Amino acid sequence: METKDYLAYIVEQIHRTIVATVDDAGLPVTAAIDMMDYDDNSLYFLTAKGKGFYDRLKKRAFLAFTAMKGEDTMSTVAVSIRGKVRELGGERLPRLFEKNPYMAEIYPTEESRTALTVFQIYEGTGEWFDLSKKPIERASFTFGGAEEVKDGYFVTDK
């Protein structure tokens, strides 16, 4: 698969992710965030200004998340991403609301939507694990010009 395929899978097949950021004490904080759109090299999500999550994104401009789909462990696909984020503001909000109509129930008025802002994950690395396949499928990918870093271990005949 190509990078766009992994990003599309996150948005279209999984959607809900658990995102980690770092607080002022250097401790991890998680939040459930919907990945709402993608393009060839990035993901888009929104949050409300004034939330702790918003403040952490602005201060650190980085996040990590894992998204999973499957009935049980051996049918699960997991995708993890670490990447740089930037705030885009409200220009992309209409597109995100169009692609994610449930958001109109959460933020029903134009006034309530003024608190929202869109973020883009524009550069990063990712890992794909598909435990439903035999052998297990594992792949790494990058986007937005990020350098691929090889880590982990490799099984050989030795």
Secondary structure, 3 states (H helix, E strand, C coil): CCHHHHHHHHHHHHCEEEEEEECCCCCEEEEEEECCEEECCEEEEEEECCCHHHHHHHHHCEEEEEEEECCCHHHCEEEEEEEEEEEEECCCHHHHHHHCCCHHHHCCCHHHHCCEEEEEEEEEEEEEEECCCCCCEEEEEEECCCCCCCCCCCCCCC
